[in-house]
Amino acid sequence: MTHAQRFRDVYEECYPRVLAYATSLVGRQVGEDITSETFTVAWRRVRDIPQPALPWLLGVARNLVRELRRRDSHQYALAAEEAQRISSGARSDVGDVAADVTDREAALQALASLSDADRELLTLIAWHGLSPKQAARVLGCTIATLTVRLHRARRRLEKALEAVSQADGVRSPRTRAARTSAPCTGAARTSVTRTRAGRASAAGSGPAPQYRSQRSTHMKNTHARSGRPDVLRVLADARPDELDPARLAGSPRQHDDLARILAGATDSGAARSQEPRRLWVGIRPLGTVVAVAAVAASVVVVSTLDGQDPSGVRASAHPQSSAATAGSASAASEGRADVQVDGRLELLSVAKKAETPAAEGTYWQTTTRSQDVNVVGAKGQLFAVRTTSRGEWSVGVRPGTQSLMVSGLDDVTAPRTEADKARWRAAGSPVTVQAEASTAAGQGTLGYRIGTGRPMVMRTDAGDKIYALGPRNVSYQDLRELPSNSGELRRQLEKLYGEDSSGAETGGGRTAYVLRQAADLITMPVKPAVRAAAYRVIADLPGVRGLGRVTDPLGREGVGVAFPGTARTPLGSVQQRLVVDPTTGAMLCEQSVLVEPSARAREAGLDAGTTVNYEATTRMSWGERQITVPKNAEH
């Protein structure tokens, strides 16, 4: 069998189920983009696709959603709102009786009351048809851990279902056990019949029926033991129509994406490079589950900094040495953009400062300020908007502690300049405006809401796992065991590049990937020697350009480092920068700078050198108390 035929078989079998999973996380429109990108990754790594392929594919899709959440919280928030609407919907099987409808509504209400982690686990099995072993692979945990989590999640769902039924004054499913316990009767049989009919267009596309066919093995006749209905079966029956793979199979988008991927028209590296990675100042929240509440997240703008050079970083008052100038000229003459001599020495000096021991605490806490820029249009008017916000993240490293992230604090979106405000008013002062956005399938749109937004809080730990490093979720102990030798650390980060089914496909290649992971480590609670090693890894990477002494967007002086290459966006080509404090070894800022503006950006007044987004760290230290969650925060 050729690789192309193997891919076709996997694609036809799994596409509807991957789309159903992605839709449950980010809604149908963005879900189609995630699915397209998932199979683009699969085509590039067709030799690595295991059997069965579905758990691996869902893992890739899950990573892509996590990346979206990390890179563009505003777009993710809108997508999560659509996913919430879908997940709270009900089935519409012909012939349903009122009791069936009541059961389903109660099941969805009960599910919505659970934690993100419980919802993700339960729906992977009940809605998406995975076995516990397969779900463990998607979630990146052992089968033993998942078995314990599943047992607890089922019990919590049972209690929530009972509470919802009592609150609504309806009969609990317990009193209808005789009707609901018979295998594949009533609505369940209707669902199986409909799904089997759908298999003509996509084999194996019915996750809920797959679960039902296996439940006698997994559930051991729970009705006979307890007289209660199997809550996973109740949940499977409540799966919304819009998440039924049989209804998603055979769409024009499915056929178009297959043709595009096999023809080589969709290049995942190029597609992803069109939108730069939005770094969380090196810190990446675990994507344990998609939040089901709609949130107002930060997407912001920054005007061009006075005195910036074309690279977008304001030069420091400190003069560069003649050696630095000579080094720069030499690098240019050789056609290379390696770290300049003075830049590398600056980073090595920073690494030395970072080795200073620091006392450990209970919570590793960071506070950030963010700004981004985008160009929007309304009623023929084109103008730039600015959103600013603040974020706090408190990561518990001791047993029994939690990790909380609050984003969107003091969130405000407004026209960028007075000229932009005039054009906004000429357009009728719309509350909602649209910007262009790059997706895996091409160009899309991104909505902005003018005004203030509510903060969002989410829990970012999963058991003892507190951070994401490459494709892995890692514990505090894992971080403390990282090598302090820069060569060993670099080899470990390069190994992550080979393992990462989504990140390894990102534009910039191995060097940019290792640089990002090293930057992530700098802001994590690693040992000082490991943080120093991460700086040395950055200093020795090829293609990384030292900027010497610079000033970040908040006016703080530091050492600048430019990522290799540029990324294409609707605003033009941008380059990513890091700014670090040479006196303490702390990360100050990560920013994306406009190098070559698009015609649309120029029309809105954005010139080369404009910082189109940044995230500046204003605090990074240990604390003994958990952060306070605002009363108006969305959960």
C-alpha positions in Angstrom: 0.0 0.0 0.0 1.4 3.4 -1.0 1.6 6.3 1.5 -1.0 8.1 -0.4 -3.5 5.2 -0.2 -2.7 4.7 3.5 -3.4 8.4 4.0 -6.7 8.3 2.0 -7.9 5.4 4.1 -7.2 7.1 7.4 -8.7 10.4 6.1 -11.9 8.8 4.9 -12.3 6.8 8.1 -11.4 9.5 10.6 -12.2 12.9 9.1 -15.8 13.1 10.5 -14.7 12.0 13.9 -11.8 14.5 14.1 -14.1 17.2 12.9 -16.7 16.3 15.6 -14.0 16.5 18.2 -12.6 19.8 16.9 -16.1 21.2 16.7 -16.8 20.3 20.3 -13.8 22.4 21.3 -13.9 25.5 19.0 -17.2 25.3 17.0 -17.8 24.3 13.4 -16.0 27.0 11.4 -12.7 27.0 13.4 -13.1 23.3 13.9 -12.9 22.8 10.1 -9.7 24.7 10.1 -8.2 22.7 12.9 -9.3 19.5 11.2 -7.7 20.6 7.9 -4.5 21.4 9.7 -4.5 18.1 11.6 -4.6 16.1 8.4 -2.0 18.3 6.9 0.3 17.4 9.8 -0.8 13.7 9.3 0.2 13.8 5.6 3.6 15.2 6.4 4.1 12.5 9.0 2.2 9.7 7.3 4.9 7.2 8.1 4.4 7.9 11.8 0.6 7.4 11.9 -0.1 4.5 14.3 -2.9 2.0 14.2 -5.5 2.9 15.2 -5.0 6.4 13.9 -7.8 8.2 15.6 -6.3 8.8 19.1 -3.1 10.1 17.5 -5.1 12.4 15.2 -7.2 13.7 18.1 -4.0 14.4 20.0 -2.7 16.5 17.1 -6.0 18.4 17.0 -5.9 19.0 20.7 -2.4 20.4 20.5 -3.5 22.7 17.7 -6.4 24.0 19.8 -4.0 24.6 22.7 -1.8 26.5 20.3 -4.7 28.7 19.1 -5.6 29.4 22.7 -2.1 30.4 23.5 -1.4 32.4 20.4 -4.7 34.3 19.9 -6.9 34.3 23.0 -9.4 36.6 21.4 -10.1 34.3 18.4 -10.2 31.3 20.8 -12.7 33.0 23.0 -15.1 33.6 20.1 -14.6 30.0 19.0 -15.2 28.6 22.5 -18.5 30.6 22.7 -19.7 28.8 19.5 -18.5 25.4 20.9 -20.5 26.1 24.1 -23.6 26.8 22.0 -23.2 23.5 20.2 -22.4 21.4 23.3 -25.5 22.7 25.0 -27.7 21.7 22.1 -29.9 18.6 22.0 -30.5 15.8 19.6 -33.6 15.9 17.3 -34.3 12.3 16.6 -37.7 11.7 15.1 -40.0 9.9 17.4 -38.3 11.0 20.6 -40.6 11.0 23.6 -40.7 13.8 26.1 -38.9 11.8 28.7 -36.0 11.2 26.3 -35.7 14.9 25.7 -35.8 15.6 29.4 -33.0 13.0 30.0 -30.8 14.6 27.4 -31.3 18.2 28.7 -30.6 17.0 32.2 -27.4 15.2 31.0 -26.1 18.3 29.2 -26.9 20.6 32.2 -25.1 18.1 34.5 -22.1 17.9 32.2 -21.8 21.7 32.0 -21.6 21.9 35.8 -18.4 19.7 35.9 -14.8 20.8 35.6 -13.1 21.2 32.3 -11.0 18.1 32.9 -14.0 16.0 33.8 -15.9 17.2 30.7 -13.1 16.5 28.3 -12.5 13.0 29.7 -16.2 12.0 29.7 -17.0 13.3 26.3 -13.9 11.7 24.7 -15.4 8.3 25.7 -19.1 9.0 25.5 -19.3 11.3 22.5 -16.1 10.5 20.5 -16.1 6.8 21.0 -12.6 6.3 22.5 -11.7 3.4 24.9 -10.1 4.4 28.1 -6.7 3.4 26.7 -7.2 5.6 23.7 -8.4 8.5 25.7 -5.3 8.2 27.9 -3.2 8.6 24.8 -5.0 11.7 23.7 -4.7 13.2 27.2 -1.1 12.2 27.6 -1.5 10.2 30.8 -1.2 6.5 31.8 -4.1 4.2 31.6 -3.9 3.7 35.4 -4.2 7.5 36.0 -7.1 7.8 33.5 -9.0 4.9 35.1 -8.9 6.6 38.4 -9.9 10.0 36.8 -12.7 8.3 34.9 -14.1 6.6 38.0 -14.2 9.9 39.8 -15.6 11.9 36.9 -18.4 9.4 36.4 -19.4 9.6 40.1 -19.4 13.4 39.9 -21.6 13.2 36.8 -24.0 10.9 38.6 -24.3 13.4 41.4 -24.7 16.3 39.1 -27.4 14.5 37.1 -29.3 13.7 40.2 -29.1 17.3 41.4 -30.3 18.7 38.0 -33.2 16.2 38.0 -34.3 17.1 41.5 -33.9 20.9 40.8 -36.1 20.6 37.7 -38.7 18.6 39.5 -38.5 15.7 37.0 -38.0 12.0 37.5 -34.4 11.0 37.9 -33.0 8.6 35.3 -32.8 6.1 38.2 -36.6 5.7 38.1 -36.4 4.9 34.4 -33.7 2.3 34.7 -35.9 -0.4 33.2 -36.4 1.7 30.0 -32.8 3.0 29.7 -30.9 -0.1 30.7 -31.9 -2.3 27.8 -29.1 -2.3 25.3 -29.7 -0.3 22.1 -33.4 0.3 22.6 -35.5 3.4 21.8 -33.4 6.4 21.0 -30.2 4.5 21.3 -31.3 2.1 18.6 -32.4 5.0 16.4 -28.9 6.6 16.8 -27.2 3.3 15.9 -29.3 2.9 12.8 -28.7 6.4 11.6 -25.0 6.2 12.2 -24.6 2.9 10.4 -26.4 4.5 7.4 -23.8 7.3 7.5 -20.9 4.8 7.3 -21.5 4.5 3.6 -19.8 7.9 3.3 -17.3 7.6 6.1 -16.4 4.2 7.7 -16.1 4.2 11.4 -17.6 7.6 11.9 -20.0 6.9 14.7 -18.3 7.3 18.1 -21.3 7.0 20.3 -22.4 3.7 18.8 -18.8 2.4 19.1 -19.0 3.2 22.8 -22.3 1.3 23.1 -20.9 -1.8 21.4 -18.1 -1.9 24.0 -20.0 -0.9 27.2 -20.7 -4.5 28.2 -17.0 -5.1 28.5 -16.2 -1.8 30.2 -19.2 -1.3 32.5 -19.8 -4.8 33.8 -23.6 -4.3 33.9 -23.8 -1.4 36.4 -27.6 -1.6 36.4 -27.5 -5.1 37.9 -25.3 -3.9 40.7 -26.8 -0.6 41.6 -30.1 -0.2 39.9 -28.8 3.1 38.4 -28.4 3.9 34.7 -25.0 4.0 33.2 -24.2 7.7 33.1 -21.9 7.4 30.2 -24.7 5.8 28.2 -27.0 8.6 29.2 -24.3 11.1 28.2 -23.8 9.3 24.8 -27.5 9.6 24.1 -27.3 13.3 24.8 -24.6 14.0 22.2 -25.8 17.0 20.2 -26.6 16.5 16.5 -23.9 18.9 15.4 -21.3 16.5 16.9 -22.6 13.4 15.2 -19.9 12.2 12.8 -22.5 10.7 10.5 -23.9 14.1 9.9 -20.5 15.6 9.3 -19.3 13.1 6.7 -19.0 13.8 3.0 -19.0 17.7 3.1 -17.5 19.6 0.2 -14.8 20.9 2.6 -13.8 17.3 3.4 -13.3 16.5 -0.3 -11.6 19.8 -1.1 -9.1 19.5 1.8 -8.2 15.9 0.7 -7.5 17.1 -2.9 -5.5 20.1 -1.7 -3.4 18.1 0.8 -2.5 15.3 -1.7 -1.8 17.9 -4.4 0.6 19.6 -2.1 -1.3 22.9 -2.2 -1.6 23.0 1.6 1.8 23.3 3.2 1.3 23.1 6.9 4.6 24.8 7.6 3.8 27.7 5.3 0.2 27.9 6.6 1.2 28.1 10.1 4.0 30.5 9.4 1.5 33.0 8.1 0.5 33.7 11.7 3.3 34.0 14.2 3.3 32.1 17.4 1.9 34.4 20.1 4.3 33.6 23.0 3.0 33.7 26.5 6.3 35.2 27.6 7.7 31.7 27.6 4.8 30.3 29.8 2.3 28.0 28.2 -0.9 27.0 30.0 -1.8 23.3 29.8 -4.6 22.8 27.3 -6.4 20.4 29.5 -9.8 21.3 28.1 -11.5 24.0 26.2 -13.3 26.5 28.4 -17.1 26.4 27.6 -17.7 30.0 28.8 -17.4 32.8 26.4 -14.6 35.2 27.4 -13.3 38.6 26.4 -9.6 38.0 25.8 -6.8 40.4 25.1 -5.9 41.4 21.6 -4.0 44.7 21.5 -2.3 47.4 19.6 0.9 49.3 20.0 1.8 52.5 18.1 5.2 52.8 16.6 7.9 53.5 19.2 9.7 56.8 18.8 13.3 56.3 17.9 13.0 52.7 16.8 15.2 51.3 14.1 13.7 49.3 11.3 13.9 46.1 13.3 11.3 47.6 15.7 13.4 47.8 18.9 14.4 51.1 20.3 18.1 51.5 20.5 19.7 52.0 23.9 21.8 55.0 24.8 24.7 52.7 25.3 27.0 52.8 22.2 28.0 49.6 20.5 31.6 48.7 20.3 33.6 48.7 17.1 33.9 45.0 17.4 30.1 44.8 17.3 30.0 46.9 14.2 32.6 44.8 12.5 30.9 41.6 13.6 27.7 42.8 12.1 29.3 43.7 8.8 31.1 40.4 8.6 27.9 38.5 9.2 26.2 40.5 6.5 29.0 39.9 4.0 28.8 36.1 4.6 25.0 36.2 4.1 24.4 35.0 7.7 22.4 36.5 10.6 24.1 34.8 13.5 24.4 36.3 16.9 26.7 39.2 16.8 29.8 39.0 18.9 28.7 41.5 21.4 25.1 40.1 21.5 26.4 36.6 22.3 28.7 38.0 25.0 25.7 39.9 26.5 23.6 36.7 26.6 26.4 34.8 28.2 26.6 37.6 30.8 22.9 37.2 31.3 23.3 33.5 31.8 25.9 34.1 34.5 23.5 36.5 36.3 20.7 33.9 36.0 22.8 31.4 38.0 22.1 33.3 41.2 20.3 31.0 43.6 16.8 31.9 44.7 14.7 30.6 47.5 11.8 28.3 46.5 8.2 29.0 47.5 4.6 27.6 47.0 3.5 29.5 43.9 5.5 30.6 41.0 3.8 33.8 39.9 4.0 36.1 36.9 2.2 39.3 36.0 2.2 40.5 32.4 1.0 43.5 30.3 0.0 42.9 26.7 -0.7 45.0 23.7 -1.5 44.1 20.0 -2.4 45.8 16.8 -4.8 44.9 14.1 -6.5 46.5 11.1 -10.2 46.3 10.8 -12.9 47.4 8.4 -16.5 48.5 8.6 -18.7 50.2 6.0 -15.8 50.9 3.6 -13.7 52.4 6.4 -10.3 50.9 7.2 -8.7 51.7 10.6 -6.5 50.2 13.3 -7.8 49.1 16.7 -5.9 48.8 20.0 -6.6 46.3 22.8 -4.6 46.4 26.1 -4.8 44.0 29.0 -3.0 42.6 32.0 -2.7 39.0 33.1 -1.7 37.1 36.2 -0.6 33.4 36.5 0.1 31.6 39.7 1.4 28.1 39.4 1.2 25.9 42.5 4.2 23.6 42.8 3.4 22.0 46.2 1.1 18.9 46.6 -2.5 20.0 47.1 -2.0 23.4 45.4 -3.7 24.6 42.2 -2.6 26.7 39.2 -4.7 29.6 38.2 -4.4 32.0 35.2 -6.4 35.2 35.0 -6.3 36.9 31.6 -8.0 40.0 30.2 -7.7 42.2 33.3 -8.3 45.8 32.5 -9.1 44.7 28.9 -9.9 47.6 26.6 -10.3 47.7 22.8 -10.5 51.1 21.0 -9.4 52.8 17.8 -5.7 53.3 17.9 -5.3 57.0 17.1 -7.5 60.0 16.7 -7.5 59.5 12.9 -8.6 55.9 13.5 -11.3 57.1 15.8 -12.6 59.5 13.1 -12.8 56.7 10.6 -14.5 54.5 13.1 -17.1 57.2 13.7 -17.5 57.7 10.0 -18.4 54.0 9.8 -21.2 54.5 12.4 -19.2 53.7 15.5 -19.8 49.9 15.2 -19.4 47.9 18.4 -18.2 44.8 16.4 -15.6 45.0 13.7 -13.8 42.5 11.6 -10.1 41.9 10.8 -8.4 39.6 8.3 -6.9 36.4 9.8 -4.9 33.6 8.4 -6.1 30.0 8.8 -4.9 26.6 7.7 -7.4 26.8 4.8 -6.5 30.3 3.7 -7.9 33.7 4.7 -10.6 34.1 7.3 -12.0 36.9 9.6 -11.5 37.7 13.3 -14.1 39.7 15.2 -13.3 42.5 17.7 -15.7 44.2 20.2 -15.0 47.8 20.9 -15.1 48.6 24.6 -14.1 46.9 27.8 -14.0 43.1 28.3 -14.4 40.8 31.3 -11.4 38.9 32.6 -11.3 35.1 32.4 -10.0 32.7 34.9 -9.0 29.1 34.1 -7.2 26.4 36.0 -4.1 25.3 34.2 -2.8 22.3 36.1 -3.8 18.6 35.5 -2.8 16.5 38.5 0.9 17.1 39.1 1.4 18.5 35.6 1.8 22.3 35.7 3.4 23.3 32.4 3.6 22.4 28.8 7.1 21.9 27.4 6.9 21.1 23.7 4.4 18.3 23.3 4.7 17.2 26.9 2.9 18.2 30.1 5.5 18.3 32.8 5.5 18.4 36.6 7.5 20.6 38.9 9.8 17.6 39.6 10.3 17.2 35.8 11.4 20.8 35.6 13.8 20.4 38.5 15.4 17.4 36.8 16.2 19.2 33.5 20.0 19.2 32.7 22.0 22.3 33.6 24.5 21.6 30.9 23.6 23.7 27.8 24.6 20.9 25.4 22.5 18.3 27.1 19.6 20.8 27.4 19.8 21.7 23.7 19.7 18.0 22.8 16.7 17.4 24.9 14.8 20.4 23.3 15.7 19.1 19.9 14.3 15.8 20.8 11.0 17.5 21.7 11.1 19.0 18.1 11.0 15.5 16.7 8.2 14.4 19.0 5.9 17.4 18.6 3.3 16.5 16.0 2.2 20.1 15.7 5.0 22.4 16.9 7.6 20.7 14.8 5.7 21.7 11.7 5.9 25.4 12.6 7.7 27.8 10.3 11.3 28.5 11.2 12.4 24.9 11.6 14.4 23.3 14.4 16.3 26.4 15.4 13.2 28.6 15.9 11.5 25.7 17.8 14.4 25.2 20.2 14.6 28.9 20.7 11.0 29.1 21.7 11.3 26.2 24.1 14.4 27.7 25.7 12.5 31.0 26.1 9.7 29.1 27.7 12.1 27.6 30.3 13.5 31.0 31.2 10.1 31.9 32.7 9.4 28.6 34.5 10.4 27.7 38.0 13.5 25.8 36.9 16.8 25.7 38.8 18.9 28.8 38.3 21.6 26.7 36.5 18.9 25.4 34.1 17.7 29.0 33.3 21.4 29.9 32.7 21.7 26.9 30.4 18.7 28.0 28.5 20.3 31.4 27.8 23.4 29.7 26.6 21.4 27.5 24.3 19.9 30.7 22.8 23.3 32.4 22.5 24.7 29.4 20.5 21.8 28.9 18.1 22.5 29.6 14.4 20.5 32.2 12.8 19.7 34.1 16.0 20.6 37.7 15.9 21.8 39.7 18.8 20.4 43.3 19.0 22.7 44.6 21.7 21.3 46.9 24.3 17.7 47.9 23.6 14.6 49.3 25.4 11.4 47.3 25.6 7.9 48.9 25.0 7.6 49.7 28.7 10.9 51.7 28.6 13.0 49.1 30.4 16.6 48.6 29.2 17.7 45.1 28.3 19.5 42.8 25.8 17.6 42.1 22.6 17.5 38.9 20.6 15.8 38.4 17.2 14.3 35.1 16.1 15.6 33.8 12.7 13.4 34.6 9.7 10.1 36.4 9.5 6.5 35.2 9.5 3.8 36.3 7.0 0.6 37.8 8.4 -2.3 39.9 7.0 -0.4 42.9 8.3 2.8 41.9 6.5 6.0 40.2 7.5 6.9 40.3 11.2 9.8 39.2 13.3 9.8 38.0 16.8 12.1 39.5 19.5 13.0 38.7 23.1 14.3 41.4 25.6 16.0 40.2 28.8 17.3 42.0 31.8 21.1 41.6 31.8 21.3 42.5 35.6 19.0 39.7 36.8 18.6 37.3 33.9 14.8 37.8 33.9 12.7 37.9 30.8 11.4 41.4 30.2 9.4 41.1 27.0 8.4 39.2 23.9 7.3 41.1 20.9 6.4 40.9 17.2 7.7 43.7 15.0 6.4 44.7 11.6 9.2 44.4 9.1 7.4 44.8 5.7 3.9 46.2 6.1 1.1 45.0 3.8 -0.8 47.5 1.7 -3.7 47.2 4.1 -1.4 47.9 7.1 0.1 50.9 5.4 -3.3 52.4 4.6 -4.1 52.2 8.3 -0.9 54.0 9.2 1.3 51.0 10.3 4.8 51.4 9.1 7.9 49.2 9.3 9.2 49.2 12.9 5.7 49.1 14.5 5.4 46.6 17.3 2.2 44.7 16.4 2.1 42.8 19.7 4.0 42.3 22.8 3.7 40.7 26.2 5.9 42.3 28.9 6.6 40.6 32.2 6.3 43.0 35.1 6.7 40.4 37.9 8.2 36.9 38.0 8.8 35.6 41.5 7.8 33.1 44.2 4.8 33.8 46.4 3.1 32.0 49.3 -0.5 33.0 48.6 -2.7 32.2 45.6 -3.8 35.1 43.5 -7.2 36.7 44.0 -9.7 36.0 41.3 -11.9 39.1 40.3 -15.6 38.7 41.1 -16.6 39.5 37.5 -14.2 37.0 36.0 -15.6 34.4 33.6 -14.9 30.8 34.4 
